[in-house]
Amino acid sequence: MHSLGIICNEFAFSSALKACGIREDLRYGKQIHKLALVAGFGFDVFVANTLVVVYAKCREFEDSRRLFDEISERSVVSWNALFSCYVQGYFFEEAICLFNEMVSTNMRPNEFSLSSMLNACAGKGDVTLGRKIHGYLIKFGHEADQFSANALVDMYAKVGDIKGALLVFDNVKEPDIVTWNAIIAGSVLREEHELALELFGLMNSLGVYPNLFTLSSALKACAGLELIDLGRQLHSTLIKMDTNADLFTGVGLLDMYSKCGSMDEAKTVFKSISEKDLIAWNAMISGYSSKGDDKEALTIFIEMYKEGVGFNKTTLSAVLKCITSLQEVDVCQQVHAISIKSGLQSDNYVVNSLVDSYGKLGNIKDAAKKFHESKIGDLASFTSMITAYSQFGLGEEALKIYKEMQAIGVLPDPFACSALLNACANLSAYEQGKQMHVHVLKLGYMSDTFAGNSLVNMYAKCGCIDDATLSFSRLSEKGIVSWSAIIGGLAQHGHGKEALRLFDQMVEDGVCPNHVTLVSVLCACSHTGMVEETKEYFQSMERLYGIKPTQEHYACMIDILGRAGKLDEALELVNKMPYEANGAVWGALLGAAKIHKNVELGQRAAEKLFALEPDKSGTHILLANLYASAGMWQNVSEMRKMMKETKVKKEPGMSWVEVKDKIHTFIVGDNSHPRSVEIYAKLNEIKDLMMKEGYVPMLETDLHDVEQSEKELLLLHHSEKLAVAFALIATPPGAPIRIKKNLRICLDCHTAFKFICKIVSREIIVRDTNRYRDEMLQNVSPLCSKEGSAYWEW
């Protein structure tokens, strides 16, 4: 038309510009804009309104707004043109501001203005403004308009007001397919899956035939409720509609089958999709991951990567989850490298997934590096880092991260609280554990199962079994983790009979024990000297509870038999094990051999341990102790020489005590503490008082080849005694003393603490984390008296 020299009018320019807007062809749109200006139609209301839309649809919002401002006489159509484009471009805040500006000029909005604003409210999640717009619809008489009614239903559903959506929906006289789709999709969006399927059934009964959008929403509802049979029926309907090639419904079917656990059918659908997009690939990866088939999920990702489909943060997050389950550290680093190449390494979602994966894979260094580099500082990243530190025994680091979290005002969720309580438990940080309990109370997480179970565990491991029992009694829901925590805590504190009573109560309540519970039960029997009862529990594990004894159960059983002097029976059990004995089993046998000074059996167990765990110093130390107890000093010397030659280093004995939220650590003969002079003075004072009460240093427990007086001094300066002495001068009279040691407590310290309890009228709780156990801990039970009491946990 233009080439023929025919002069265009405003309608021709407007139509041509509208075509440019639909195609988002800004270059051609600008050319027509110039022609319109030359022809004198640049400020014509039809052309100007269309120009506003063209520039907005091409994302040139500044030019669009400038052209809008140049319109001398704006009509409601002009306003609608601009803020409808803002809404379509997801600039909801700008659209709302523009609407308010329009209303302030006394321009009356029409049904199209109000529908656009409802879409803005839905996108922004602003139910208050949405209700205000609803009021405008009623005021101006547009409530009965089908287009407006559909927008209202959609808005209420998307902002989470399902009741409001249903109320509007019920007032629509003849809802069309768009109305039905809005209410069904909104129900699915808010996970009201049963309601969505109920509405879907009602729609069909009223003769309204579903389209692809309806069926897609119904498939999501089936996936949410895992209704695979109904999902298959919907699949049949889609086949009848001849939509197998439709990617949108194909992904819906993939999602439904995978969430219902039918990956074979999901794979069939996946193969039938001719052009698979990223969403389809992600659905398959997530499906296999959810089913626990992490290898297949990883295979799908590799295939996807080779085909050059690309990936997004959802892909990487799902893949990292699979890698974590498979414990593939190298693959995690490869995915990290891919994320850097793709530019996704700074995405919050990817960063948090990487921190979580590195943490769970035990690569704490890389987890911490990624965490500190990212500086995201959201709840997910803090929780992942705290959990990682807590799980790998770095409780102090976990608490430091929590302080950072508090400093920037991020509140913990129940998972973070649970991890922090576990960190306090591992540190035996009683005071900090109590503070975390206060936080749990203030934040209202007491009814949360994770936080509640962690409270029980924390108090038990900090030596407060009464508080642990009280926390357990207040749990609203007691699962197997809850029962295992309290039974284990009671067993560790020497309350074997109470632990067994609770176990019987748990079984009566219908809670089936797991392997952890039964380990605690066997330990409880050991503490109470119930050898025959232990055998009964051990032999009935598989018959009564369907749990095959693991290496840990065998180790407990062998330890119990060994302590009771039934060494032949213990060795026979080792030989009858259905699998090769591990270090824990041979360690239990070595400990038993030391108790009863059976050098031959100890040497046999030690040989096995040297082969299984050559770098562990505990074996060398226990065997040396066994030789020493049997008076074989030449062998002791040879063991020390062997350790030196093989470069096996003995882990130094350390004890620590918490005073005023600070952990104080001691080693044998420690002089580094600021109050060392006071500590040693107190220790000498206590020694004199103990001697008067009948205490005699147990010199045979010291293996150093030195004079008797020097041995006495070495025993007196053990790390646990230094920790107790410091606690006596740094804490109020009568306050309990809680000590933790990284190795076993020596028999002399064990005996000395009984005297100290009586002398100072204090309760002393010692947590001994040594893996092996010997006679110094045999049949330990609480020593209670009016003067004081002592507890030992290992």
C-alpha positions in Angstrom: 0.0 0.0 0.0 2.8 2.4 0.9 4.8 1.5 -2.2 1.9 2.4 -4.4 1.8 5.8 -2.8 -1.6 5.4 -1.2 -1.8 7.7 1.8 -2.4 5.8 5.1 -4.9 7.1 7.6 -4.9 6.7 11.4 -6.7 3.3 11.2 -4.1 1.8 8.8 -1.2 3.2 10.9 -2.8 1.8 14.1 -3.4 -1.6 12.6 0.2 -1.9 11.2 1.6 -0.8 14.6 -0.5 -3.3 16.4 1.0 -6.0 14.1 4.5 -4.8 15.1 3.5 -5.0 18.8 2.3 -8.6 18.4 5.5 -9.6 16.7 7.6 -7.4 19.1 9.3 -6.0 16.0 10.6 -2.7 17.4 12.7 -1.9 14.3 9.7 -2.0 11.9 7.6 -0.3 14.6 10.0 2.7 14.7 9.8 3.0 10.9 6.0 3.1 10.9 6.2 5.6 13.8 8.3 7.9 11.6 5.9 7.6 8.7 3.0 8.4 11.0 4.8 11.5 12.3 5.5 12.6 8.7 1.9 12.0 7.7 0.7 14.1 10.7 -0.9 11.3 12.7 1.8 11.1 15.5 -0.5 12.6 18.0 -3.7 11.0 16.8 -5.4 9.2 19.8 -5.7 5.9 18.0 -2.1 5.9 16.7 -0.7 7.3 20.0 -2.4 4.5 22.1 -1.1 1.9 19.8 2.5 3.4 19.9 2.3 3.2 23.7 1.5 -0.5 23.4 4.2 -1.2 20.8 7.1 0.3 22.8 5.9 -1.4 26.0 5.6 -4.8 24.4 9.1 -4.4 23.1 10.3 -3.6 26.7 11.0 0.0 25.9 9.0 1.2 29.0 10.6 4.6 29.3 9.8 5.5 25.7 6.3 4.0 26.2 5.7 6.2 29.2 7.1 9.3 27.4 4.7 8.8 24.5 1.9 8.3 27.0 2.7 11.6 28.7 2.6 13.4 25.3 -1.0 12.4 24.7 -2.9 15.6 25.2 -6.3 14.1 25.8 -6.0 10.7 27.4 -9.0 8.4 27.4 -9.5 5.3 29.5 -8.2 3.3 26.6 -4.9 5.2 26.8 -4.5 4.4 30.5 -5.5 0.8 29.9 -3.0 0.4 27.1 0.0 1.3 29.3 -0.8 -0.4 32.6 -2.0 -3.6 30.8 1.5 -3.7 29.2 3.1 -3.2 32.6 1.1 -6.1 34.0 2.1 -8.3 31.1 5.7 -7.4 31.7 5.4 -8.3 35.4 5.9 -4.6 36.5 3.0 -5.0 38.9 4.1 -2.1 41.3 4.4 0.3 38.3 1.0 -0.8 37.0 -0.6 -0.2 40.5 1.0 3.3 40.7 -0.3 4.2 37.3 -3.8 3.0 38.2 -3.8 5.2 41.3 -2.6 8.1 39.2 -5.5 7.5 36.7 -8.1 7.4 39.5 -6.6 10.6 41.1 -7.4 12.4 37.7 -11.0 11.5 38.1 -10.8 9.1 35.1 -13.3 6.4 35.7 -11.8 2.9 35.2 -13.8 0.4 33.0 -14.0 -3.4 33.3 -10.7 -3.8 31.3 -8.9 -1.4 33.6 -10.1 -3.3 36.7 -9.4 -6.7 35.2 -5.8 -5.7 34.5 -5.4 -4.4 38.0 -6.8 -7.7 39.4 -4.0 -9.4 37.4 -1.5 -7.1 39.0 -2.8 -7.9 42.5 -2.6 -11.6 41.7 1.0 -11.2 40.5 2.0 -9.1 43.5 0.0 -11.2 46.0 -1.8 -8.2 47.4 -5.2 -9.4 48.7 -6.0 -6.0 50.3 -5.7 -4.1 47.0 -7.5 -7.0 45.3 -10.5 -6.5 47.6 -10.4 -2.8 46.9 -10.5 -3.4 43.1 -13.4 -5.9 43.8 -15.2 -2.9 45.4 -14.7 -0.8 42.3 -16.2 -3.6 40.2 -19.3 -3.6 42.4 -19.4 0.2 42.5 -19.3 0.6 38.7 -21.6 -2.3 38.0 -19.0 -4.6 36.4 -19.3 -7.5 38.8 -21.5 -9.5 36.5 -19.1 -9.1 33.6 -17.7 -12.6 32.7 -14.3 -11.2 32.0 -14.1 -9.4 35.3 -15.6 -12.4 37.2 -12.9 -14.7 35.8 -10.2 -12.2 36.8 -11.7 -12.0 40.3 -11.7 -15.8 40.7 -8.1 -15.9 39.5 -6.9 -13.1 41.8 -8.5 -14.5 44.9 -7.1 -18.0 44.2 -3.6 -16.8 43.5 -3.4 -14.7 46.6 -4.4 -17.7 48.7 -8.0 -16.7 49.5 -9.7 -19.8 48.3 -12.9 -19.0 50.2 -13.1 -15.7 48.4 -12.5 -17.3 45.1 -15.3 -19.9 45.7 -17.6 -17.1 46.8 -17.1 -15.2 43.5 -17.3 -18.4 41.5 -20.6 -19.4 43.1 -22.1 -16.1 42.1 -21.2 -16.5 38.4 -24.4 -17.6 36.7 -22.9 -19.4 33.8 -19.2 -20.1 34.4 -17.3 -20.8 31.2 -14.2 -22.9 30.8 -11.9 -20.0 31.7 -13.8 -19.6 35.0 -13.5 -23.3 35.8 -9.9 -23.3 34.9 -9.2 -20.3 37.2 -10.8 -21.9 40.3 -9.4 -25.4 39.6 -5.8 -24.0 38.9 -6.1 -21.8 42.0 -7.0 -24.7 44.2 -4.1 -26.7 42.9 -1.7 -23.7 43.4 -2.7 -23.6 47.1 -2.4 -27.5 47.3 -6.2 -27.9 47.8 -6.0 -31.0 45.6 -9.1 -32.7 46.8 -11.1 -29.5 46.2 -9.6 -29.2 42.7 -10.7 -32.7 41.7 -14.1 -32.2 43.3 -14.6 -29.1 41.1 -13.2 -31.0 38.1 -15.8 -33.7 38.6 -18.6 -31.1 39.0 -17.6 -29.3 35.8 -17.8 -32.6 33.9 -21.2 -33.4 35.4 -22.5 -30.0 34.2 -21.4 -30.7 30.7 -18.5 -28.3 30.5 -15.8 -30.2 28.5 -12.2 -29.7 29.8 -9.4 -28.3 27.7 -5.7 -28.8 28.0 -5.3 -26.3 30.8 -8.1 -28.0 32.9 -6.5 -31.4 32.4 -3.1 -30.1 33.3 -4.4 -28.8 36.6 -6.2 -32.1 37.3 -3.0 -34.0 36.6 -1.2 -31.8 39.2 -3.9 -32.6 41.7 -3.5 -36.3 41.0 0.2 -36.0 41.5 -0.3 -34.2 44.8 -2.6 -36.9 46.1 -0.7 -39.7 44.3 -3.9 -40.9 42.6 -2.3 -42.8 39.7 -5.6 -44.5 38.5 -7.3 -41.2 38.0 -4.2 -39.9 36.4 -4.3 -42.8 33.9 -7.9 -41.9 33.1 -6.9 -38.4 32.4 -4.0 -39.7 30.2 -6.6 -41.6 28.2 -8.7 -38.4 27.8 -5.6 -36.6 26.5 -4.9 -39.5 24.0 -8.5 -39.1 22.7 -7.9 -35.4 22.3 -4.9 -36.3 20.2 -2.5 -34.1 22.3 0.3 -36.6 22.8 2.7 -34.2 21.1 1.7 -31.3 23.3 4.7 -30.5 25.5 2.6 -28.8 28.2 0.4 -31.8 29.0 3.4 -34.2 28.4 5.3 -32.6 31.3 2.1 -32.7 33.4 1.9 -36.5 32.7 5.6 -36.9 33.5 5.1 -35.1 36.8 2.0 -37.1 37.7 3.6 -40.5 37.0 6.9 -39.7 38.7 5.2 -38.4 41.9 3.1 -41.5 42.0 6.2 -43.6 41.8 5.6 -45.1 38.4 8.8 -44.1 36.6 8.4 -46.8 33.9 5.2 -45.0 32.7 6.9 -41.6 33.1 9.8 -42.8 31.0 7.3 -43.9 28.3 5.7 -40.5 28.2 9.2 -38.9 28.2 10.2 -40.8 25.1 7.0 -39.9 23.3 7.7 -36.2 23.6 9.4 -35.3 20.3 11.0 -32.0 21.4 11.8 -32.2 25.1 12.4 -28.9 26.8 14.2 -28.3 30.1 11.1 -28.7 32.2 10.6 -32.2 30.8 14.2 -33.2 31.6 13.9 -31.7 35.1 10.7 -33.6 35.8 12.5 -36.9 35.0 15.5 -36.1 37.1 13.3 -35.1 40.1 11.1 -38.2 39.6 14.0 -40.6 39.8 15.5 -38.6 42.7 12.2 -38.7 44.7 12.0 -42.5 44.2 15.5 -42.9 45.5 17.0 -44.0 42.2 19.8 -41.4 42.3 22.0 -43.2 39.8 19.4 -43.1 37.1 18.7 -39.5 37.9 22.4 -38.7 37.4 22.4 -40.7 34.2 19.5 -38.6 32.9 21.4 -35.4 33.7 24.5 -36.6 31.9 22.4 -37.5 28.8 20.7 -34.1 29.0 24.1 -32.3 29.3 25.5 -34.2 26.3 22.5 -33.2 24.2 23.1 -29.6 24.9 19.7 -29.0 26.4 21.1 -26.7 29.1 20.1 -26.6 32.7 18.9 -24.2 35.4 19.0 -23.9 39.1 16.3 -26.5 39.6 18.3 -29.0 37.6 21.5 -28.4 39.6 19.7 -28.5 43.0 18.1 -31.9 42.1 21.4 -33.3 40.8 23.3 -32.2 43.9 20.7 -33.9 46.1 21.3 -37.2 44.2 25.1 -36.7 44.4 24.8 -36.2 48.2 22.8 -39.5 48.5 25.4 -41.3 46.5 28.2 -39.7 48.5 30.1 -38.7 45.3 32.4 -35.9 46.4 34.2 -35.7 43.0 31.0 -35.4 41.1 29.8 -32.6 43.4 33.0 -30.7 42.6 32.3 -31.2 38.9 28.8 -29.9 39.2 30.2 -26.9 41.1 32.5 -26.3 38.2 29.6 -26.5 35.7 27.6 -24.0 37.8 30.6 -21.5 37.6 30.8 -21.9 33.8 27.1 -21.4 33.4 27.1 -18.3 35.7 24.7 -19.9 38.2 27.3 -20.1 41.0 25.9 -17.0 42.6 22.3 -18.0 42.5 20.9 -18.3 46.0 19.3 -21.6 45.3 22.4 -23.2 43.8 24.7 -21.7 46.5 22.5 -23.2 49.3 22.4 -26.6 47.5 26.2 -26.6 47.2 26.7 -25.7 50.8 24.3 -28.4 51.9 25.9 -31.0 49.6 29.4 -30.3 50.6 28.4 -30.3 54.2 26.6 -33.7 54.0 29.5 -35.1 52.0 31.9 -34.2 54.8 33.7 -31.6 52.8 33.4 -29.0 55.4 36.2 -26.9 54.0 34.5 -26.3 50.6 31.1 -25.9 52.3 32.5 -23.1 54.5 34.3 -21.5 51.6 31.2 -21.4 49.5 29.1 -20.1 52.4 31.5 -17.3 53.2 32.2 -16.3 49.6 28.5 -16.1 48.7 27.5 -13.8 51.6 23.9 -14.6 50.9 23.0 -14.7 54.6 19.5 -16.3 54.2 18.0 -18.9 56.5 18.6 -21.8 54.2 22.4 -21.1 53.9 22.8 -20.6 57.6 20.9 -23.7 58.4 23.0 -25.8 56.0 26.2 -24.5 57.4 25.2 -25.0 61.0 24.0 -28.5 60.3 27.2 -29.4 58.5 29.4 -28.2 61.4 27.1 -29.9 63.9 27.1 -33.3 62.2 30.9 -33.4 61.9 31.6 -32.5 65.5 32.5 -28.8 65.0 30.0 -27.5 67.5 31.9 -24.4 68.3 31.9 -23.4 64.7 28.2 -24.0 64.5 27.6 -21.7 67.4 29.8 -19.0 65.8 27.7 -19.2 62.7 24.6 -18.8 64.8 26.0 -15.6 66.3 26.5 -14.2 62.8 23.0 -15.2 62.0 21.7 -13.3 65.1 23.8 -10.3 64.2 22.0 -9.7 60.9 18.5 -10.5 62.4 17.9 -13.9 60.7 15.6 -16.0 62.9 16.2 -19.8 63.0 13.6 -22.3 62.0 13.0 -25.6 63.8 15.7 -27.3 61.7 18.3 -24.7 62.6 17.3 -25.0 66.3 17.6 -28.7 66.1 21.1 -28.5 64.6 22.2 -26.0 67.2 20.9 -28.1 70.0 22.8 -31.1 68.6 26.0 -28.9 68.5 25.5 -28.0 72.2 25.0 -31.7 72.9 28.2 -32.7 71.1 30.1 -30.0 73.1 28.3 -30.8 76.3 27.7 -27.0 76.3 25.0 -27.1 79.0 24.6 -23.3 79.5 24.4 -22.6 75.7 22.0 -25.5 75.3 19.7 -23.9 77.9 19.9 -20.7 76.0 18.9 -22.5 72.8 16.0 -24.0 74.8 14.8 -20.5 75.6 15.0 -19.5 71.9 12.9 -22.6 71.0 10.3 -21.5 73.6 10.3 -17.9 72.4 10.0 -18.8 68.7 7.1 -21.3 69.5 8.9 -24.4 68.2 8.3 -26.6 71.3 5.6 -28.5 69.5 8.1 -29.2 66.6 9.2 -32.9 66.6 12.8 -32.1 65.4 13.4 -29.4 68.0 11.8 -31.5 70.8 13.8 -34.6 70.0 17.0 -32.5 69.9 16.2 -31.0 73.3 15.9 -34.5 74.8 19.2 -35.5 73.2 21.0 -32.2 74.3 20.0 -32.5 78.0 20.9 -36.2 78.1 24.4 -35.6 76.6 25.0 -32.6 78.8 24.5 -34.8 81.9 21.0 -33.5 82.8 18.9 -36.7 82.6 16.1 -35.2 84.7 15.7 -32.3 82.2 15.9 -34.8 79.3 13.1 -36.9 80.9 11.0 -33.8 81.5 11.5 -32.6 77.9 10.5 -36.1 76.7 7.3 -36.1 78.8 6.3 -32.8 77.2 6.6 -33.9 73.6 3.2 -33.8 71.9 4.2 -36.6 69.5 6.7 -39.3 70.5 8.2 -41.1 67.5 11.0 -43.6 67.4 13.6 -40.9 67.4 12.1 -39.5 70.6 12.0 -42.8 72.4 15.5 -43.7 71.2 16.9 -40.4 72.5 15.5 -40.9 76.0 16.3 -44.6 76.2 19.8 -44.0 75.0 20.2 -41.1 77.5 19.1 -43.2 80.4 21.4 -46.0 79.4 24.3 -43.6 79.2 23.6 -42.3 82.7 23.6 -45.7 84.2 19.8 -45.9 84.6 19.5 -49.2 82.9 16.4 -50.5 84.5 14.5 -47.2 83.8 15.7 -47.4 80.2 14.4 -50.9 79.8 11.1 -49.9 81.5 10.6 -47.2 78.9 11.5 -49.6 76.1 8.7 -51.9 77.2 6.3 -48.9 77.4 7.3 -47.9 73.9 6.6 -51.3 72.5 3.2 -51.3 74.3 2.4 -48.0 72.7 2.8 -49.5 69.3 6.1 -47.9 68.4 8.4 -50.3 66.7 12.1 -50.0 67.7 14.9 -49.4 65.2 18.5 -50.6 65.3 19.5 -47.4 67.3 16.9 -48.2 70.0 18.2 -51.7 70.3 21.8 -50.6 70.7 20.7 -48.5 73.6 18.7 -51.4 75.1 21.8 -53.7 74.9 23.9 -50.9 76.6 21.2 -50.5 79.3 21.5 -54.2 80.0 25.2 -54.0 80.2 25.1 -51.1 82.8 22.8 -53.2 85.0 24.8 -56.4 84.6 21.9 -58.2 83.1 23.9 -60.6 80.9 21.1 -63.2 80.3 18.5 -60.5 79.6 20.9 -59.0 77.1 21.2 -62.3 75.3 17.4 -62.6 75.1 17.1 -59.1 73.6 19.9 -59.8 71.1 18.4 -63.1 70.0 14.9 -61.8 69.6 15.7 -58.8 67.5 15.0 -60.3 64.2 12.1 -62.5 65.4 10.2 -59.8 67.2 11.1 -56.6 65.4 12.4 -57.8 62.0 15.8 -56.2 62.6 18.9 -58.1 61.7 21.8 -57.5 64.2 24.4 -55.1 62.7 28.1 -54.9 63.5 27.2 -52.4 66.2 24.8 -54.8 67.9 27.4 -57.5 67.8 30.0 -55.1 69.3 27.6 -54.3 72.2 27.0 -58.0 72.8 30.6 -58.9 72.7 31.4 -56.0 75.0 28.8 -57.2 77.5 30.0 -60.8 77.5 33.6 -59.7 77.8 32.9 -57.5 80.8 31.1 -60.4 82.4 34.3 -62.6 81.9 32.7 -64.8 79.3 35.6 -64.4 76.9 35.2 -67.8 75.2 31.6 -67.0 74.5 32.4 -63.6 73.2 35.1 -65.0 70.8 32.6 -67.7 69.7 30.1 -65.0 68.8 32.7 -63.2 66.8 33.4 -66.4 64.8 29.6 -66.9 64.2 29.0 -63.4 62.8 27.4 -63.5 59.3 29.9 -61.0 58.1 33.5 -60.0 58.6 34.0 -58.3 62.0 34.8 -54.6 61.8 36.9 -52.4 64.1 34.2 -51.9 66.6 33.8 -55.7 67.2 37.5 -56.3 67.6 37.8 -53.2 69.7 35.2 -54.5 72.1 37.1 -57.8 72.3 40.4 -56.0 73.0 38.7 -54.0 75.7 37.4 -57.2 77.3 40.9 -58.8 77.1 42.4 -55.8 78.9 39.8 -56.0 81.7 40.6 -59.6 82.4 44.3 -59.4 81.5 44.0 -62.0 78.8 47.2 -61.1 76.8 46.7 -63.9 74.1 43.2 -62.7 73.2 44.2 -59.1 73.4 47.1 -59.7 70.9 44.8 -61.5 68.5 42.2 -58.7 68.6 45.0 -56.1 68.2 46.4 -57.8 65.1 43.0 -57.6 63.5 42.7 -53.9 64.4 46.2 -53.1 63.1 45.1 -54.5 59.7 41.7 -52.8 59.7 42.6 -49.4 61.3 46.4 -49.0 61.1 46.3 -45.3 61.8 44.3 -45.5 65.0 46.4 -45.0 68.1 43.7 -46.4 70.4 44.7 -50.0 69.6 48.4 -49.4 70.4 47.4 -47.7 73.7 45.0 -50.4 74.8 47.5 -53.2 74.0 50.2 -51.3 75.8 47.9 -50.9 78.8 47.1 -54.7 78.7 50.9 -55.5 78.7 51.4 -53.0 81.6 48.5 -54.5 83.7 50.2 -58.0 83.1 53.6 -56.6 84.2 55.0 -57.1 80.6 57.0 -53.8 80.6 59.3 -54.9 77.7 56.2 -55.3 75.5 55.0 -51.9 76.6 58.4 -50.4 75.4 58.1 -52.3 72.1 54.6 -50.9 71.5 55.9 -47.4 72.0 58.7 -48.1 69.6 56.3 -49.5 67.1 54.1 -46.4 67.3 57.2 -44.2 66.7 58.3 -46.2 63.7 54.9 -46.3 62.1 54.4 -42.6 62.9 51.1 -43.4 64.7 50.5 -40.5 67.1 48.5 -40.8 70.3 45.7 -38.4 70.5 46.4 -36.1 73.4 44.0 -36.3 76.3 41.9 -33.2 76.6 39.2 -32.2 79.0 37.0 -29.1 78.8 34.5 -27.4 81.0 31.9 -24.6 80.2 31.8 -21.6 82.5 29.8 -18.5 81.7 29.2 -19.5 78.0 32.9 -20.0 77.5 34.6 -23.4 76.9 37.9 -23.8 78.9 40.2 -26.6 77.6 42.9 -28.4 79.5 45.7 -31.0 78.7 47.8 -32.9 81.2 50.1 -30.6 83.1 48.6 -27.5 81.4 50.0 -24.1 82.4 48.5 -22.0 79.6 45.3 -21.1 81.4 45.3 -17.5 82.8 44.3 -18.8 86.3 46.8 -21.7 86.3 48.3 -20.7 89.7 44.9 -20.7 91.4 44.0 -24.0 89.6 47.1 -25.9 90.9 46.7 -24.4 94.4 43.1 -25.7 94.5 44.3 -29.1 93.2 46.9 -29.4 96.0 44.3 -28.3 98.5 41.8 -30.9 97.3 44.6 -33.6 97.2 45.3 -33.1 100.9 41.6 -33.3 101.8 41.2 -36.5 99.7 44.2 -38.1 101.4 42.5 -37.5 104.8 39.4 -39.2 103.5 41.4 -42.3 102.5 42.3 -41.6 98.8 45.4 -43.4 97.6 46.7 -42.6 94.1 46.5 -45.6 91.7 50.0 -45.5 90.5 49.6 -48.7 88.4 47.4 -46.7 85.9 50.4 -44.6 84.9 52.7 -46.3 82.4 55.6 -43.9 82.6 58.9 -45.4 83.8 59.5 -42.7 86.5 59.8 -42.4 90.3 56.7 -42.9 92.5 56.6 -39.2 93.5 56.7 -38.1 89.8 53.9 -40.6 89.0 51.8 -39.1 91.8 52.3 -35.7 90.3 51.5 -36.8 86.7 48.2 -38.4 88.0 47.3 -35.3 89.9 47.8 -33.1 86.9 45.5 -35.1 84.5 43.4 -32.8 82.3 40.1 -33.9 83.9 41.4 -33.0 87.4 42.6 -29.6 86.2 39.1 -29.0 84.6 37.4 -29.9 87.9 39.8 -27.7 89.9 39.1 -24.8 87.6 35.3 -25.3 87.9 35.6 -25.3 91.7 37.2 -21.9 91.7 35.2 -20.4 88.8 31.6 -21.5 89.6 29.3 -20.9 92.6 29.4 -23.3 95.6 27.0 -26.2 95.1 26.7 -25.7 91.3 27.0 -28.9 89.3 30.3 -29.5 87.4 30.2 -30.9 83.9 33.4 -32.1 82.3 33.9 -33.7 78.9 37.0 -35.7 77.9 38.0 -36.8 74.4 39.4 -40.1 75.6 38.5 -42.5 78.4 38.6 -41.2 82.0 41.5 -42.9 83.9 40.7 -45.1 86.9 42.5 -42.8 89.3 40.4 -39.8 88.2 37.3 -41.9 88.4 38.2 -42.8 92.0 39.3 -39.2 92.9 36.0 -37.7 91.7 34.1 -39.8 94.2 36.1 -38.3 97.0 35.8 -34.7 95.6 32.0 -35.1 95.3 31.9 -35.9 99.0 34.4 -33.2 100.1 32.9 -30.2 98.2 29.2 -31.4 98.2 28.9 -31.0 94.5 27.6 -33.1 91.6 30.2 -33.9 89.0 29.2 -35.2 85.6 31.9 -36.6 83.3 31.2 -37.4 79.7 33.8 -39.8 78.4 33.8 -40.2 74.6 36.3 -43.0 74.3 35.4 -45.6 71.8 36.9 -48.5 73.8 35.8 -49.4 77.3 37.9 -51.0 80.1 37.5 -52.0 83.7 37.6 -48.6 85.1 34.1 -48.1 83.7 32.7 -51.5 84.5 29.3 -51.5 86.1 29.4 -47.7 86.7 26.2 -46.4 88.3 25.4 -43.0 89.9 27.1 -42.5 93.2 24.5 -40.6 95.2 24.8 -39.3 98.7 23.9 -36.2 100.7 27.4 -34.8 100.1 27.3 -35.1 96.3 27.2 -37.4 93.3 29.1 -38.3 90.2 28.0 -39.6 86.8 30.0 -41.1 84.0 28.9 -41.3 80.4 30.7 -42.9 77.5 
